Amino acid sequence: MPHARAWVDAAVRTIEADFRRSADTHLIHVELPFPGIRLYLKDESTHPTGSLKHRLARSLFLYALCNGWIGESTTVVEASSGSTAISEAYFARLLGLPFITVVPATTQEEKIAQIAFHGGRCQLVADGQAISAEAVRLAAQCGGHFMDQFTYAERATDWRGNNNIAESILGQMRDEPDPVPRWIVMSAGTGGTSATLGRFIRYRRLATRLCVVDPEYSVFHAFYRSGDRTLLAARGSRIEGIGRPRVEPSFIPGVIDRMLSVPDAASLAAIRFLERLLGRKCGGSTGTNLIGAVCLIAGMLERGETGSVVTLICDGGERYLNTYYDDAWLAAQGLDLAPWLARLTAFWASGRFDLAED
């Protein structure tokens, strides 16, 4: 219908205009005490909705619009642990569309408040593994569109370029001493970002290798090693935004060069350690990323290699003051950060760090 096409044209123009108003996220150089090795953090917390998921939400909306799945009165429905829903609520409000997200009951109150701030509505479910099924039901009930980030994340973004995160990183690295990173480290939630990074690296024929890090209570690492897509975890990840209790369609193991399984205590110690370096708080997935980067740098030092390592700040820590930065919450979870903080401090002095892989 001409009217429908006109609305879609205007919607795509609105999203593209919003993108042009936003400068690219910063690439932070972290000073290391090891000559010849450089660490960079791509700071995705500076997006308008505060996380890496802003890129995913924009891609998902454009993909759905251009596929004819969303019209001017469509209710958009998602299944999300929080950050993706915040970003999708932002874009739904930008287009004047109603937005509902299904989230686990354990989702941070700060994230739920942010979804509401952008005009979205949350439906909480006790079973974190049931969020997708409930989102399907809700979309059918209201005649809406289920965005389904876990299926479409790996295909909604143009992995060949178009200023995706991989192209952005490599462009910002162009004038650095080691412009082609030896490693890029990424944690997986949907698997969409790691798919984009791995495909782009291969498409551009770069020597860069991709390491994906996985938290506790996630099956991605076990799937990478076994190839068993039927794997299920007994519970959801404590590190919000990454790790999944089932193998999601967007997780593409063939683009990954190495995977590491990271204990949650190590991830959360890492964000405390990073706060000393940056003077700011970051989310738990950033800690998982940092542990992966530290492991790789220690290996490079042991082999006498030089070069650069890039990883991501996925979101800020302000959303986690009542959990990851709360000592009482950590104690209730049985997480002792002290040994890992000591190991990170020792790494900074010696360059040695060992993370036992499962």
Protein Blocks (a to p, Z undefined) as FASTA:
>chain_A
ZZlmmmmmmmmmmmmmmmmmpccddddddddfbehiacddddfklpmnopaklmmmmmmm
mmmmmnopacfkbccddddfklmmmmmmmmmmmnopacdddddfkbcfklmmmmmmnopa
cdddfblmlmmmmmmmmmmmnopacfklmlmmmmmpcfklnoiaklmmmmmmmmgmblba
fbdcdddfklmmmmmmmmmmmmnopabdcdddddehiaklmmmmnopakbccfbdcfbgh
iacfbdcfklcfklpfbdcdddfklmmmmmmmmmmmnopacdfklmmmmmmmmmmmmmmm
mnopacddddddfbdfklmmmmmmmmklmmmnopafklmmmmmmmmmmnopacdddZZ
